[in-house]
């Protein structure tokens, strides 16, 4: 399994931006599909965005489409989540995850990922 460490969370005003990073250990990062999920207090973990191994395919949850951008740098073993026009409802603990299968179902569900980071907190105040 790959080890994942998120960073870049923080407190931001509504309308602001944050860029999350997720650094992966090991030499096989390019073989993993990567995803971002989030979990707000009292709510289930939800899918945010996913990116295929070569960045050729990207998928977003409807709630973040047009505001968030996922990207990856395989040379740096890192996946990013650029978050713009943040809203208070974006407040959550954000997790990155690594998986091996890219299908319409698995890329958007937690069950489709094998390795998880410990999360980074994003708080958006109104």
C-alpha positions as a Python dict, from the first residue, in 0.01 Angstrom:
ca = {
    (1, 'X'): (0, 0, 0),
    (2, 'X'): (100, 359, -51),
    (3, 'X'): (133, 600, 241),
    (4, 'X'): (-51, 931, 199),
    (5, 'X'): (-6, 1261, 385),
    (6, 'X'): (-239, 1556, 326),
    (7, 'X'): (-155, 1922, 389),
    (8, 'X'): (-284, 2268, 306),
    (9, 'X'): (-603, 2283, 507),
    (10, 'X'): (-698, 2580, 719),
    (11, 'X'): (-951, 2849, 800),
    (12, 'X'): (-1070, 3068, 514),
    (13, 'X'): (-1349, 3316, 454),
    (14, 'X'): (-1633, 3228, 221),
    (15, 'X'): (-1532, 3305, -136),
    (16, 'X'): (-1167, 3234, -63),
    (17, 'X'): (-935, 2965, -192),
    (18, 'X'): (-718, 2686, -58),
    (19, 'X'): (-489, 2434, -224),
    (20, 'X'): (-464, 2091, -68),
    (21, 'X'): (-171, 1863, -134),
    (22, 'X'): (-134, 1490, -81),
    (23, 'X'): (215, 1344, -85),
    (24, 'X'): (254, 973, -150),
    (25, 'X'): (538, 747, -54),
    (26, 'X'): (687, 482, -277),
    (27, 'X'): (786, 459, -640),
    (28, 'X'): (457, 338, -783),
    (29, 'X'): (247, 652, -743),
    (30, 'X'): (178, 669, -1117),
    (31, 'X'): (5, 331, -1104),
    (32, 'X'): (-265, 455, -866),
    (33, 'X'): (-585, 638, -939),
    (34, 'X'): (-629, 915, -685),
    (35, 'X'): (-930, 1066, -521),
    (36, 'X'): (-1033, 1331, -272),
    (37, 'X'): (-1315, 1276, -25),
    (38, 'X'): (-1450, 1484, 260),
    (39, 'X'): (-1644, 1426, 579),
    (40, 'X'): (-1831, 1689, 775),
    (41, 'X'): (-1929, 1635, 1140),
    (42, 'X'): (-2230, 1407, 1168),
    (43, 'X'): (-2225, 1324, 798),
    (44, 'X'): (-2098, 1037, 588),
    (45, 'X'): (-1777, 1059, 390),
    (46, 'X'): (-1851, 1190, 43),
    (47, 'X'): (-1671, 1187, -288),
    (48, 'X'): (-1518, 1514, -411),
    (49, 'X'): (-1295, 1444, -711),
    (50, 'X'): (-1094, 1171, -882),
    (51, 'X'): (-813, 1161, -1135),
    (52, 'X'): (-684, 875, -1345),
    (53, 'X'): (-323, 759, -1358),
    (54, 'X'): (-222, 978, -1651),
    (55, 'X'): (-459, 1266, -1567),
    (56, 'X'): (-647, 1190, -1889),
    (57, 'X'): (-974, 1140, -1703),
    (58, 'X'): (-1107, 1355, -1421),
    (59, 'X'): (-1437, 1337, -1240),
    (60, 'X'): (-1602, 1574, -991),
    (61, 'X'): (-1897, 1569, -757),
    (62, 'X'): (-2170, 1803, -876),
    (63, 'X'): (-2137, 2008, -558),
    (64, 'X'): (-1780, 2116, -643),
    (65, 'X'): (-1783, 2116, -1023),
    (66, 'X'): (-1658, 2448, -1159),
    (67, 'X'): (-1502, 2547, -825),
    (68, 'X'): (-1252, 2270, -747),
    (69, 'X'): (-971, 2135, -964),
    (70, 'X'): (-788, 1808, -907),
    (71, 'X'): (-444, 1755, -1056),
    (72, 'X'): (-142, 1534, -1004),
    (73, 'X'): (232, 1543, -1058),
    (74, 'X'): (360, 1190, -1094),
    (75, 'X'): (721, 1308, -1083),
    (76, 'X'): (657, 1455, -737),
    (77, 'X'): (429, 1174, -615),
    (78, 'X'): (168, 1437, -529),
    (79, 'X'): (-198, 1500, -598),
    (80, 'X'): (-357, 1842, -549),
    (81, 'X'): (-700, 1987, -493),
    (82, 'X'): (-737, 2354, -579),
    (83, 'X'): (-1050, 2487, -412),
    (84, 'X'): (-1191, 2822, -521),
    (85, 'X'): (-1509, 3011, -431),
    (86, 'X'): (-1529, 2820, -106),
    (87, 'X'): (-1861, 2801, 77),
    (88, 'X'): (-1938, 2728, 443),
    (89, 'X'): (-2085, 2395, 333),
    (90, 'X'): (-1739, 2294, 208),
    (91, 'X'): (-1626, 2275, 572),
    (92, 'X'): (-1504, 1921, 636),
    (93, 'X'): (-1209, 1696, 695),
    (94, 'X'): (-1059, 1630, 353),
    (95, 'X'): (-895, 1297, 273),
    (96, 'X'): (-695, 1182, -23),
    (97, 'X'): (-711, 820, -129),
    (98, 'X'): (-534, 583, -367),
    (99, 'X'): (-688, 300, -563),
    (100, 'X'): (-611, 63, -845),
    (101, 'X'): (-932, 47, -1044),
    (102, 'X'): (-1090, 319, -1259),
    (103, 'X'): (-1459, 248, -1316),
    (104, 'X'): (-1762, 479, -1309),
    (105, 'X'): (-1871, 333, -976),
    (106, 'X'): (-1546, 266, -796),
    (107, 'X'): (-1389, 605, -868),
    (108, 'X'): (-1665, 781, -674),
    (109, 'X'): (-1702, 551, -374),
    (110, 'X'): (-1479, 494, -73),
    (111, 'X'): (-1485, 122, -143),
    (112, 'X'): (-1292, 186, -463),
    (113, 'X'): (-982, 305, -276),
    (114, 'X'): (-733, 101, -76),
    (115, 'X'): (-514, 358, 96),
    (116, 'X'): (-614, 672, 284),
    (117, 'X'): (-443, 967, 442),
    (118, 'X'): (-534, 1097, 786),
    (119, 'X'): (-705, 1408, 653),
    (120, 'X'): (-663, 1783, 663),
    (121, 'X'): (-928, 2015, 808),
    (122, 'X'): (-1088, 2282, 592),
    (123, 'X'): (-1307, 2537, 766),
    (124, 'X'): (-1495, 2804, 569),
    (125, 'X'): (-1649, 3085, 770),
    (126, 'X'): (-1932, 3304, 645),
}
